[in-house]
Amino acid sequence: MWQRIQTVFLCIAALAAVGFLFAPIAIENDVAVYGKTNVIASAIAIGIALLSLFIITQFQDRKLQMRFTMINIIIAFVLAIVAAIGAMGNSATPRYEFAIGIPVLIIIALLLAYRNIKKDEDLVKSMDRFR
């Protein structure tokens, strides 16, 4: 389970999702807007982290892992949209901080995890042909 590279990518996605809660997304009227101030973004980020950890535990069923990873990628896109809209708030031009890019990091980590899970599945299928 832990020796696979997709586990590392899924852990990175989970840690980035948790980090999203505590990093400033934008500065609006000289007040920092954190991920945890937006309830919807917080719930989505926690959901991404929990789903990533659940995917790690499903190492015996790679097809299920791939399905849940794709669902997690879609949820991460929703997080990016909700974070951008939530950072705007009442101000038309907020000053975005580095944490607005965390959903992109999550998406990249999940895409890499999906790619490696697919490689494992293809390897197993090719070995089944030899038997």
C-alpha positions as CSV (number, residue, x, y, z in Angstrom):
1,M,0.0,0.0,0.0
2,W,2.5,2.6,1.1
3,Q,5.2,1.5,-1.4
4,R,3.2,2.8,-4.4
5,I,3.8,6.2,-5.8
6,Q,0.1,7.0,-6.1
7,T,-0.1,6.8,-2.3
8,V,2.4,9.7,-2.1
9,F,0.3,11.7,-4.6
10,L,-2.9,11.0,-2.7
11,C,-1.2,12.0,0.6
12,I,0.0,15.3,-1.0
13,A,-3.6,16.0,-2.2
14,A,-4.9,15.3,1.3
15,L,-2.3,17.5,3.0
16,A,-2.8,20.3,0.5
17,A,-6.6,20.2,1.1
18,V,-6.0,20.5,4.8
19,G,-3.5,23.2,4.2
20,F,-6.0,25.1,2.2
21,L,-8.1,25.7,5.3
22,F,-5.3,27.5,7.1
23,A,-3.7,29.5,4.3
24,P,-4.9,33.0,3.2
25,I,-6.7,32.9,-0.1
26,A,-7.0,36.6,-0.6
27,I,-6.7,39.9,1.1
28,E,-9.9,42.0,1.0
29,N,-10.1,45.4,2.6
30,D,-6.8,44.7,4.5
31,V,-8.3,41.5,6.0
32,A,-7.1,38.1,5.1
33,V,-9.7,35.6,3.8
34,Y,-8.8,32.1,4.8
35,G,-10.2,28.9,3.4
36,K,-11.8,28.0,6.7
37,T,-13.9,31.2,6.6
38,N,-16.0,29.9,3.7
39,V,-18.1,27.1,5.0
40,I,-18.7,25.5,1.6
41,A,-15.0,25.6,0.6
42,S,-14.1,24.2,4.0
43,A,-16.5,21.3,3.6
44,I,-15.2,20.6,0.1
45,A,-11.6,20.7,1.2
46,I,-12.3,18.3,4.1
47,G,-14.2,16.1,1.7
48,I,-11.2,16.0,-0.7
49,A,-8.9,15.1,2.2
50,L,-11.1,12.3,3.5
51,L,-11.8,10.9,0.1
52,S,-8.1,10.9,-0.7
53,L,-7.4,8.9,2.5
54,F,-10.2,6.5,1.7
55,I,-8.8,6.0,-1.8
56,I,-5.4,5.0,-0.3
57,T,-7.1,2.3,1.7
58,Q,-8.8,0.8,-1.4
59,F,-5.4,-0.4,-2.8
60,Q,-6.8,-3.9,-3.6
61,D,-9.5,-2.6,-6.0
62,R,-7.7,-0.4,-8.6
63,K,-10.8,0.2,-10.7
64,L,-12.6,1.6,-7.6
65,Q,-9.5,3.7,-6.9
66,M,-9.6,5.2,-10.4
67,R,-13.3,5.9,-10.1
68,F,-13.0,7.7,-6.8
69,T,-9.9,9.6,-7.9
70,M,-11.9,11.0,-10.9
71,I,-14.7,12.0,-8.6
72,N,-12.1,13.7,-6.3
73,I,-10.7,15.6,-9.3
74,I,-14.1,16.9,-10.1
75,I,-14.6,17.9,-6.5
76,A,-11.2,19.7,-6.6
77,F,-12.4,21.7,-9.6
78,V,-15.5,22.7,-7.7
79,L,-13.2,23.8,-4.8
80,A,-11.2,26.0,-7.2
81,I,-14.3,27.7,-8.4
82,V,-15.8,28.1,-4.9
83,A,-12.5,29.5,-3.6
84,A,-12.2,32.0,-6.4
85,I,-15.8,33.2,-5.9
86,G,-15.5,33.2,-2.2
87,A,-12.3,35.2,-2.3
88,M,-14.1,37.9,-4.3
89,G,-16.6,38.5,-1.5
90,N,-17.9,42.0,-1.5
91,S,-14.9,43.5,-3.2
92,A,-14.7,43.5,-7.0
93,T,-10.9,43.3,-7.0
94,P,-9.4,41.3,-4.2
95,R,-5.7,40.7,-3.9
96,Y,-5.2,37.0,-4.3
97,E,-2.6,35.2,-2.2
98,F,-0.7,32.0,-3.0
99,A,-3.3,29.7,-1.4
100,I,-5.7,30.3,-4.3
101,G,-3.4,28.0,-6.2
102,I,-3.7,25.1,-3.7
103,P,-6.7,23.6,-5.6
104,V,-4.5,23.4,-8.7
105,L,-1.9,21.6,-6.7
106,I,-4.6,19.2,-5.5
107,I,-5.8,18.6,-9.1
108,I,-2.2,17.9,-10.3
109,A,-1.5,15.5,-7.5
110,L,-4.8,13.6,-8.1
111,L,-4.1,13.4,-11.9
112,L,-0.7,12.0,-11.2
113,A,-2.2,9.5,-8.8
114,Y,-4.8,8.5,-11.4
115,R,-2.1,8.0,-14.0
116,N,-0.1,5.7,-11.7
117,I,-3.1,3.7,-10.6
118,K,-4.0,3.2,-14.3
119,K,-0.4,2.1,-14.9
120,D,-0.7,-0.5,-12.2
121,E,-4.0,-1.7,-13.6
122,D,-2.5,-2.0,-17.1
123,L,0.5,-3.9,-15.7
124,V,-1.8,-6.4,-13.9
125,K,-3.9,-6.9,-17.0
126,S,-0.8,-7.5,-19.1
127,M,0.5,-10.1,-16.6
128,D,-2.9,-11.9,-16.7
129,R,-2.4,-12.4,-20.4
130,F,0.8,-14.5,-19.7
131,R,-1.0,-17.0,-17.5
